[in-house]
Every structure is written in structure tokens, then in C-alpha cells.
Amino acid sequence: MFSSSLSCPFEDIFCPLRENFLQLGFIYLGVEVARFFFFILIITSSVGKVC
């Protein structure tokens, strides 16, 4: 993450960027977690059919 010791012009640029990066990061994490659970669900259902 960016340090808070940036000068004012840079803060005007980086603060909105940092907010967007955080939102993108949370969206990416949500997608990865959803894919992970979907993958486990498919594996468990296929294993259940085999057994």
C-alpha cells in the first residue's frame, strides 16, 4: 500500500486509485472464493455419484 507521507498533488491522484484498487481486490477475492467453493462442490458431487 502507499505510504501516507505523499505530498498533496500525489495524494489527490493516489487516494482515488487506492480506493479503486481496494474495490477491485475485494471483487477479485470474492470471485476466487466463489470459484474455490464451486470447485469443491463439483468434486464432492462427482465423488458422491461414484460412491
PDB file of N, H, CA, C and O in Angstrom:
ATOM      1  N   MET A   1       0.842  -1.198   0.000  1.00  0.00           N
ATOM      2  CA  MET A   1       0.000   0.000   0.000  1.00  0.00           C
ATOM      3  C   MET A   1       0.881   1.253   0.000  1.00  0.00           C
ATOM      4  O   MET A   1       2.050   1.211   0.383  1.00  0.00           O
ATOM      5  N   PHE A   2       0.299   2.349  -0.432  1.00  0.00           N
ATOM      6  H   PHE A   2      -0.651   2.383  -0.743  1.00  0.00           H
ATOM      7  CA  PHE A   2       1.061   3.585  -0.493  1.00  0.00           C
ATOM      8  C   PHE A   2       1.217   4.175   0.901  1.00  0.00           C
ATOM      9  O   PHE A   2       0.319   4.067   1.737  1.00  0.00           O
ATOM     10  N   SER A   3       2.358   4.794   1.142  1.00  0.00           N
ATOM     11  H   SER A   3       3.087   4.881   0.463  1.00  0.00           H
ATOM     12  CA  SER A   3       2.581   5.415   2.439  1.00  0.00           C
ATOM     13  C   SER A   3       1.795   6.722   2.528  1.00  0.00           C
ATOM     14  O   SER A   3       1.477   7.337   1.510  1.00  0.00           O
ATOM     15  N   SER A   4       1.488   7.137   3.750  1.00  0.00           N
ATOM     16  H   SER A   4       1.746   6.637   4.577  1.00  0.00           H
ATOM     17  CA  SER A   4       0.695   8.348   3.941  1.00  0.00           C
ATOM     18  C   SER A   4       1.571   9.597   3.892  1.00  0.00           C
ATOM     19  O   SER A   4       1.076  10.700   4.123  1.00  0.00           O
ATOM     20  N   SER A   5       2.884   9.444   3.592  1.00  0.00           N
ATOM     21  H   SER A   5       3.286   8.548   3.404  1.00  0.00           H
ATOM     22  CA  SER A   5       3.782  10.588   3.581  1.00  0.00           C
ATOM     23  C   SER A   5       3.901  11.200   2.191  1.00  0.00           C
ATOM     24  O   SER A   5       4.870  11.903   1.906  1.00  0.00           O
ATOM     25  N   LEU A   6       2.917  10.939   1.318  1.00  0.00           N
ATOM     26  H   LEU A   6       2.130  10.368   1.550  1.00  0.00           H
ATOM     27  CA  LEU A   6       2.951  11.507  -0.023  1.00  0.00           C
ATOM     28  C   LEU A   6       2.548  12.968   0.026  1.00  0.00           C
ATOM     29  O   LEU A   6       1.807  13.389   0.915  1.00  0.00           O
ATOM     30  N   SER A   7       3.042  13.743  -0.936  1.00  0.00           N
ATOM     31  H   SER A   7       3.644  13.402  -1.657  1.00  0.00           H
ATOM     32  CA  SER A   7       2.689  15.155  -0.976  1.00  0.00           C
ATOM     33  C   SER A   7       1.268  15.325  -1.510  1.00  0.00           C
ATOM     34  O   SER A   7       0.682  14.382  -2.042  1.00  0.00           O
ATOM     35  N   CYS A   8       0.726  16.514  -1.368  1.00  0.00           N
ATOM     36  H   CYS A   8       1.202  17.280  -0.936  1.00  0.00           H
ATOM     37  CA  CYS A   8      -0.685  16.761  -1.699  1.00  0.00           C
ATOM     38  C   CYS A   8      -1.032  16.441  -3.156  1.00  0.00           C
ATOM     39  O   CYS A   8      -2.049  15.787  -3.385  1.00  0.00           O
ATOM     40  N   PRO A   9      -0.251  16.861  -4.149  1.00  0.00           N
ATOM     41  CA  PRO A   9      -0.619  16.529  -5.530  1.00  0.00           C
ATOM     42  C   PRO A   9      -0.717  15.026  -5.748  1.00  0.00           C
ATOM     43  O   PRO A   9      -1.609  14.546  -6.447  1.00  0.00           O
ATOM     44  N   PHE A  10       0.215  14.284  -5.137  1.00  0.00           N
ATOM     45  H   PHE A  10       0.939  14.674  -4.569  1.00  0.00           H
ATOM     46  CA  PHE A  10       0.191  12.843  -5.317  1.00  0.00           C
ATOM     47  C   PHE A  10      -0.995  12.225  -4.579  1.00  0.00           C
ATOM     48  O   PHE A  10      -1.583  11.257  -5.060  1.00  0.00           O
ATOM     49  N   GLU A  11      -1.346  12.769  -3.430  1.00  0.00           N
ATOM     50  H   GLU A  11      -0.868  13.555  -3.039  1.00  0.00           H
ATOM     51  CA  GLU A  11      -2.483  12.229  -2.678  1.00  0.00           C
ATOM     52  C   GLU A  11      -3.763  12.370  -3.479  1.00  0.00           C
ATOM     53  O   GLU A  11      -4.609  11.475  -3.463  1.00  0.00           O
ATOM     54  N   ASP A  12      -3.916  13.502  -4.190  1.00  0.00           N
ATOM     55  H   ASP A  12      -3.229  14.229  -4.203  1.00  0.00           H
ATOM     56  CA  ASP A  12      -5.126  13.691  -4.998  1.00  0.00           C
ATOM     57  C   ASP A  12      -5.226  12.610  -6.069  1.00  0.00           C
ATOM     58  O   ASP A  12      -6.326  12.222  -6.462  1.00  0.00           O
ATOM     59  N   ILE A  13      -4.074  12.121  -6.543  1.00  0.00           N
ATOM     60  H   ILE A  13      -3.180  12.436  -6.224  1.00  0.00           H
ATOM     61  CA  ILE A  13      -4.080  11.096  -7.587  1.00  0.00           C
ATOM     62  C   ILE A  13      -4.200   9.719  -6.969  1.00  0.00           C
ATOM     63  O   ILE A  13      -4.967   8.887  -7.455  1.00  0.00           O
ATOM     64  N   PHE A  14      -3.457   9.466  -5.909  1.00  0.00           N
ATOM     65  H   PHE A  14      -2.834  10.141  -5.515  1.00  0.00           H
ATOM     66  CA  PHE A  14      -3.334   8.108  -5.392  1.00  0.00           C
ATOM     67  C   PHE A  14      -4.496   7.693  -4.502  1.00  0.00           C
ATOM     68  O   PHE A  14      -4.816   6.506  -4.443  1.00  0.00           O
ATOM     69  N   CYS A  15      -5.134   8.621  -3.813  1.00  0.00           N
ATOM     70  H   CYS A  15      -4.874   9.585  -3.861  1.00  0.00           H
ATOM     71  CA  CYS A  15      -6.231   8.223  -2.921  1.00  0.00           C
ATOM     72  C   CYS A  15      -7.391   7.600  -3.694  1.00  0.00           C
ATOM     73  O   CYS A  15      -7.859   6.537  -3.288  1.00  0.00           O
ATOM     74  N   PRO A  16      -7.887   8.198  -4.789  1.00  0.00           N
ATOM     75  CA  PRO A  16      -8.935   7.518  -5.568  1.00  0.00           C
ATOM     76  C   PRO A  16      -8.429   6.206  -6.157  1.00  0.00           C
ATOM     77  O   PRO A  16      -9.173   5.227  -6.210  1.00  0.00           O
ATOM     78  N   LEU A  17      -7.173   6.172  -6.601  1.00  0.00           N
ATOM     79  H   LEU A  17      -6.568   6.967  -6.558  1.00  0.00           H
ATOM     80  CA  LEU A  17      -6.612   4.946  -7.155  1.00  0.00           C
ATOM     81  C   LEU A  17      -6.611   3.847  -6.106  1.00  0.00           C
ATOM     82  O   LEU A  17      -6.966   2.702  -6.385  1.00  0.00           O
ATOM     83  N   ARG A  18      -6.204   4.215  -4.883  1.00  0.00           N
ATOM     84  H   ARG A  18      -5.915   5.146  -4.657  1.00  0.00           H
ATOM     85  CA  ARG A  18      -6.137   3.220  -3.819  1.00  0.00           C
ATOM     86  C   ARG A  18      -7.538   2.678  -3.514  1.00  0.00           C
ATOM     87  O   ARG A  18      -7.697   1.481  -3.273  1.00  0.00           O
ATOM     88  N   GLU A  19      -8.557   3.553  -3.524  1.00  0.00           N
ATOM     89  H   GLU A  19      -8.428   4.525  -3.720  1.00  0.00           H
ATOM     90  CA  GLU A  19      -9.931   3.099  -3.297  1.00  0.00           C
ATOM     91  C   GLU A  19     -10.338   2.110  -4.390  1.00  0.00           C
ATOM     92  O   GLU A  19     -10.932   1.071  -4.102  1.00  0.00           O
ATOM     93  N   ASN A  20     -10.015   2.436  -5.641  1.00  0.00           N
ATOM     94  H   ASN A  20      -9.532   3.280  -5.875  1.00  0.00           H
ATOM     95  CA  ASN A  20     -10.376   1.537  -6.742  1.00  0.00           C
ATOM     96  C   ASN A  20      -9.645   0.215  -6.620  1.00  0.00           C
ATOM     97  O   ASN A  20     -10.226  -0.843  -6.864  1.00  0.00           O
ATOM     98  N   PHE A  21      -8.360   0.266  -6.239  1.00  0.00           N
ATOM     99  H   PHE A  21      -7.889   1.125  -6.040  1.00  0.00           H
ATOM    100  CA  PHE A  21      -7.591  -0.968  -6.096  1.00  0.00           C
ATOM    101  C   PHE A  21      -8.186  -1.845  -4.993  1.00  0.00           C
ATOM    102  O   PHE A  21      -8.247  -3.066  -5.135  1.00  0.00           O
ATOM    103  N   LEU A  22      -8.624  -1.221  -3.894  1.00  0.00           N
ATOM    104  H   LEU A  22      -8.574  -0.229  -3.778  1.00  0.00           H
ATOM    105  CA  LEU A  22      -9.231  -1.985  -2.806  1.00  0.00           C
ATOM    106  C   LEU A  22     -10.519  -2.649  -3.275  1.00  0.00           C
ATOM    107  O   LEU A  22     -10.760  -3.821  -2.988  1.00  0.00           O
ATOM    108  N   GLN A  23     -11.360  -1.885  -4.010  1.00  0.00           N
ATOM    109  H   GLN A  23     -11.164  -0.932  -4.243  1.00  0.00           H
ATOM    110  CA  GLN A  23     -12.608  -2.454  -4.506  1.00  0.00           C
ATOM    111  C   GLN A  23     -12.321  -3.602  -5.470  1.00  0.00           C
ATOM    112  O   GLN A  23     -12.958  -4.652  -5.388  1.00  0.00           O
ATOM    113  N   LEU A  24     -11.365  -3.409  -6.383  1.00  0.00           N
ATOM    114  H   LEU A  24     -10.848  -2.555  -6.450  1.00  0.00           H
ATOM    115  CA  LEU A  24     -11.014  -4.467  -7.329  1.00  0.00           C
ATOM    116  C   LEU A  24     -10.475  -5.683  -6.589  1.00  0.00           C
ATOM    117  O   LEU A  24     -10.775  -6.821  -6.952  1.00  0.00           O
ATOM    118  N   GLY A  25      -9.687  -5.444  -5.560  1.00  0.00           N
ATOM    119  H   GLY A  25      -9.443  -4.520  -5.265  1.00  0.00           H
ATOM    120  CA  GLY A  25      -9.137  -6.545  -4.787  1.00  0.00           C
ATOM    121  C   GLY A  25     -10.226  -7.347  -4.105  1.00  0.00           C
ATOM    122  O   GLY A  25     -10.175  -8.576  -4.088  1.00  0.00           O
ATOM    123  N   PHE A  26     -11.225  -6.651  -3.533  1.00  0.00           N
ATOM    124  H   PHE A  26     -11.266  -5.652  -3.547  1.00  0.00           H
ATOM    125  CA  PHE A  26     -12.319  -7.365  -2.873  1.00  0.00           C
ATOM    126  C   PHE A  26     -13.147  -8.144  -3.889  1.00  0.00           C
ATOM    127  O   PHE A  26     -13.571  -9.267  -3.615  1.00  0.00           O
ATOM    128  N   ILE A  27     -13.380  -7.548  -5.067  1.00  0.00           N
ATOM    129  H   ILE A  27     -13.036  -6.636  -5.289  1.00  0.00           H
ATOM    130  CA  ILE A  27     -14.137  -8.251  -6.113  1.00  0.00           C
ATOM    131  C   ILE A  27     -13.366  -9.487  -6.556  1.00  0.00           C
ATOM    132  O   ILE A  27     -13.944 -10.561  -6.721  1.00  0.00           O
ATOM    133  N   TYR A  28     -12.047  -9.331  -6.749  1.00  0.00           N
ATOM    134  H   TYR A  28     -11.577  -8.459  -6.614  1.00  0.00           H
ATOM    135  CA  TYR A  28     -11.219 -10.462  -7.179  1.00  0.00           C
ATOM    136  C   TYR A  28     -11.230 -11.568  -6.135  1.00  0.00           C
ATOM    137  O   TYR A  28     -11.341 -12.747  -6.469  1.00  0.00           O
ATOM    138  N   LEU A  29     -11.115 -11.180  -4.865  1.00  0.00           N
ATOM    139  H   LEU A  29     -11.024 -10.222  -4.593  1.00  0.00           H
ATOM    140  CA  LEU A  29     -11.152 -12.173  -3.786  1.00  0.00           C
ATOM    141  C   LEU A  29     -12.497 -12.898  -3.769  1.00  0.00           C
ATOM    142  O   LEU A  29     -12.545 -14.118  -3.610  1.00  0.00           O
ATOM    143  N   GLY A  30     -13.580 -12.151  -3.930  1.00  0.00           N
ATOM    144  H   GLY A  30     -13.540 -11.160  -4.059  1.00  0.00           H
ATOM    145  CA  GLY A  30     -14.904 -12.777  -3.948  1.00  0.00           C
ATOM    146  C   GLY A  30     -15.031 -13.782  -5.077  1.00  0.00           C
ATOM    147  O   GLY A  30     -15.577 -14.869  -4.891  1.00  0.00           O
ATOM    148  N   VAL A  31     -14.520 -13.412  -6.266  1.00  0.00           N
ATOM    149  H   VAL A  31     -14.077 -12.528  -6.417  1.00  0.00           H
ATOM    150  CA  VAL A  31     -14.593 -14.324  -7.415  1.00  0.00           C
ATOM    151  C   VAL A  31     -13.767 -15.574  -7.149  1.00  0.00           C
ATOM    152  O   VAL A  31     -14.210 -16.688  -7.432  1.00  0.00           O
ATOM    153  N   GLU A  32     -12.566 -15.391  -6.605  1.00  0.00           N
ATOM    154  H   GLU A  32     -12.207 -14.486  -6.375  1.00  0.00           H
ATOM    155  CA  GLU A  32     -11.705 -16.546  -6.329  1.00  0.00           C
ATOM    156  C   GLU A  32     -12.352 -17.476  -5.295  1.00  0.00           C
ATOM    157  O   GLU A  32     -12.329 -18.696  -5.458  1.00  0.00           O
ATOM    158  N   VAL A  33     -12.926 -16.900  -4.235  1.00  0.00           N
ATOM    159  H   VAL A  33     -12.944 -15.909  -4.103  1.00  0.00           H
ATOM    160  CA  VAL A  33     -13.576 -17.721  -3.205  1.00  0.00           C
ATOM    161  C   VAL A  33     -14.769 -18.459  -3.799  1.00  0.00           C
ATOM    162  O   VAL A  33     -14.983 -19.635  -3.506  1.00  0.00           O
ATOM    163  N   ALA A  34     -15.548 -17.769  -4.636  1.00  0.00           N
ATOM    164  H   ALA A  34     -15.374 -16.814  -4.874  1.00  0.00           H
ATOM    165  CA  ALA A  34     -16.713 -18.419  -5.257  1.00  0.00           C
ATOM    166  C   ALA A  34     -16.262 -19.567  -6.156  1.00  0.00           C
ATOM    167  O   ALA A  34     -16.868 -20.639  -6.143  1.00  0.00           O
ATOM    168  N   ARG A  35     -15.200 -19.349  -6.939  1.00  0.00           N
ATOM    169  H   ARG A  35     -14.708 -18.479  -6.950  1.00  0.00           H
ATOM    170  CA  ARG A  35     -14.687 -20.414  -7.799  1.00  0.00           C
ATOM    171  C   ARG A  35     -14.193 -21.588  -6.966  1.00  0.00           C
ATOM    172  O   ARG A  35     -14.413 -22.744  -7.326  1.00  0.00           O
ATOM    173  N   PHE A  36     -13.531 -21.298  -5.862  1.00  0.00           N
ATOM    174  H   PHE A  36     -13.352 -20.358  -5.569  1.00  0.00           H
ATOM    175  CA  PHE A  36     -12.996 -22.341  -4.987  1.00  0.00           C
ATOM    176  C   PHE A  36     -14.130 -23.211  -4.434  1.00  0.00           C
ATOM    177  O   PHE A  36     -14.053 -24.439  -4.466  1.00  0.00           O
ATOM    178  N   PHE A  37     -15.193 -22.554  -3.924  1.00  0.00           N
ATOM    179  H   PHE A  37     -15.256 -21.556  -3.898  1.00  0.00           H
ATOM    180  CA  PHE A  37     -16.316 -23.312  -3.361  1.00  0.00           C
ATOM    181  C   PHE A  37     -17.053 -24.083  -4.457  1.00  0.00           C
ATOM    182  O   PHE A  37     -17.504 -25.205  -4.228  1.00  0.00           O
ATOM    183  N   PHE A  38     -17.176 -23.489  -5.642  1.00  0.00           N
ATOM    184  H   PHE A  38     -16.809 -22.577  -5.828  1.00  0.00           H
ATOM    185  CA  PHE A  38     -17.830 -24.176  -6.761  1.00  0.00           C
ATOM    186  C   PHE A  38     -17.041 -25.419  -7.145  1.00  0.00           C
ATOM    187  O   PHE A  38     -17.617 -26.473  -7.416  1.00  0.00           O
ATOM    188  N   PHE A  39     -15.711 -25.287  -7.166  1.00  0.00           N
ATOM    189  H   PHE A  39     -15.242 -24.431  -6.946  1.00  0.00           H
ATOM    190  CA  PHE A  39     -14.831 -26.409  -7.485  1.00  0.00           C
ATOM    191  C   PHE A  39     -15.010 -27.535  -6.470  1.00  0.00           C
ATOM    192  O   PHE A  39     -15.122 -28.702  -6.847  1.00  0.00           O
ATOM    193  N   ILE A  40     -15.035 -27.185  -5.180  1.00  0.00           N
ATOM    194  H   ILE A  40     -14.944 -26.237  -4.874  1.00  0.00           H
ATOM    195  CA  ILE A  40     -15.219 -28.190  -4.126  1.00  0.00           C
ATOM    196  C   ILE A  40     -16.591 -28.838  -4.260  1.00  0.00           C
ATOM    197  O   ILE A  40     -16.728 -30.048  -4.075  1.00  0.00           O
ATOM    198  N   LEU A  41     -17.611 -28.039  -4.583  1.00  0.00           N
ATOM    199  H   LEU A  41     -17.500 -27.056  -4.733  1.00  0.00           H
ATOM    200  CA  LEU A  41     -18.963 -28.576  -4.733  1.00  0.00           C
ATOM    201  C   LEU A  41     -19.004 -29.594  -5.866  1.00  0.00           C
ATOM    202  O   LEU A  41     -19.602 -30.659  -5.716  1.00  0.00           O
ATOM    203  N   ILE A  42     -18.375 -29.280  -6.998  1.00  0.00           N
ATOM    204  H   ILE A  42     -17.889 -28.415  -7.120  1.00  0.00           H
ATOM    205  CA  ILE A  42     -18.348 -30.208  -8.134  1.00  0.00           C
ATOM    206  C   ILE A  42     -17.616 -31.487  -7.745  1.00  0.00           C
ATOM    207  O   ILE A  42     -18.079 -32.582  -8.063  1.00  0.00           O
ATOM    208  N   ILE A  43     -16.480 -31.363  -7.060  1.00  0.00           N
ATOM    209  H   ILE A  43     -16.104 -30.473  -6.802  1.00  0.00           H
ATOM    210  CA  ILE A  43     -15.703 -32.551  -6.670  1.00  0.00           C
ATOM    211  C   ILE A  43     -16.527 -33.421  -5.723  1.00  0.00           C
ATOM    212  O   ILE A  43     -16.591 -34.637  -5.905  1.00  0.00           O
ATOM    213  N   THR A  44     -17.149 -32.822  -4.728  1.00  0.00           N
ATOM    214  H   THR A  44     -17.097 -31.835  -4.580  1.00  0.00           H
ATOM    215  CA  THR A  44     -17.913 -33.612  -3.757  1.00  0.00           C
ATOM    216  C   THR A  44     -19.105 -34.279  -4.430  1.00  0.00           C
ATOM    217  O   THR A  44     -19.429 -35.424  -4.115  1.00  0.00           O
ATOM    218  N   SER A  45     -19.765 -33.578  -5.352  1.00  0.00           N
ATOM    219  H   SER A  45     -19.502 -32.648  -5.608  1.00  0.00           H
ATOM    220  CA  SER A  45     -20.922 -34.175  -6.018  1.00  0.00           C
ATOM    221  C   SER A  45     -20.488 -35.328  -6.922  1.00  0.00           C
ATOM    222  O   SER A  45     -21.159 -36.359  -6.973  1.00  0.00           O
ATOM    223  N   SER A  46     -19.372 -35.163  -7.634  1.00  0.00           N
ATOM    224  H   SER A  46     -18.827 -34.326  -7.593  1.00  0.00           H
ATOM    225  CA  SER A  46     -18.902 -36.236  -8.509  1.00  0.00           C
ATOM    226  C   SER A  46     -18.433 -37.431  -7.681  1.00  0.00           C
ATOM    227  O   SER A  46     -18.693 -38.575  -8.054  1.00  0.00           O
ATOM    228  N   VAL A  47     -17.747 -37.182  -6.563  1.00  0.00           N
ATOM    229  H   VAL A  47     -17.537 -36.253  -6.260  1.00  0.00           H
ATOM    230  CA  VAL A  47     -17.304 -38.271  -5.694  1.00  0.00           C
ATOM    231  C   VAL A  47     -18.524 -38.990  -5.104  1.00  0.00           C
ATOM    232  O   VAL A  47     -18.524 -40.214  -4.976  1.00  0.00           O
ATOM    233  N   GLY A  48     -19.550 -38.232  -4.750  1.00  0.00           N
ATOM    234  H   GLY A  48     -19.550 -37.237  -4.854  1.00  0.00           H
ATOM    235  CA  GLY A  48     -20.761 -38.838  -4.210  1.00  0.00           C
ATOM    236  C   GLY A  48     -21.431 -39.741  -5.243  1.00  0.00           C
ATOM    237  O   GLY A  48     -21.961 -40.797  -4.898  1.00  0.00           O
ATOM    238  N   LYS A  49     -21.408 -39.319  -6.527  1.00  0.00           N
ATOM    239  H   LYS A  49     -20.978 -38.461  -6.808  1.00  0.00           H
ATOM    240  CA  LYS A  49     -22.003 -40.148  -7.571  1.00  0.00           C
ATOM    241  C   LYS A  49     -21.190 -41.435  -7.749  1.00  0.00           C
ATOM    242  O   LYS A  49     -21.763 -42.508  -7.939  1.00  0.00           O
ATOM    243  N   VAL A  50     -19.866 -41.331  -7.688  1.00  0.00           N
ATOM    244  H   VAL A  50     -19.401 -40.460  -7.534  1.00  0.00           H
ATOM    245  CA  VAL A  50     -19.013 -42.509  -7.854  1.00  0.00           C
ATOM    246  C   VAL A  50     -19.245 -43.486  -6.716  1.00  0.00           C
ATOM    247  O   VAL A  50     -19.356 -44.692  -6.938  1.00  0.00           O
ATOM    248  N   CYS A  51     -19.319 -42.958  -5.476  1.00  0.00           N
ATOM    249  H   CYS A  51     -19.229 -41.979  -5.296  1.00  0.00           H
ATOM    250  CA  CYS A  51     -19.533 -43.847  -4.331  1.00  0.00           C
ATOM    251  C   CYS A  51     -21.002 -44.212  -4.251  1.00  0.00           C
ATOM    252  O   CYS A  51     -21.406 -44.955  -3.357  1.00  0.00           O
TER     253      CYS A  51
END
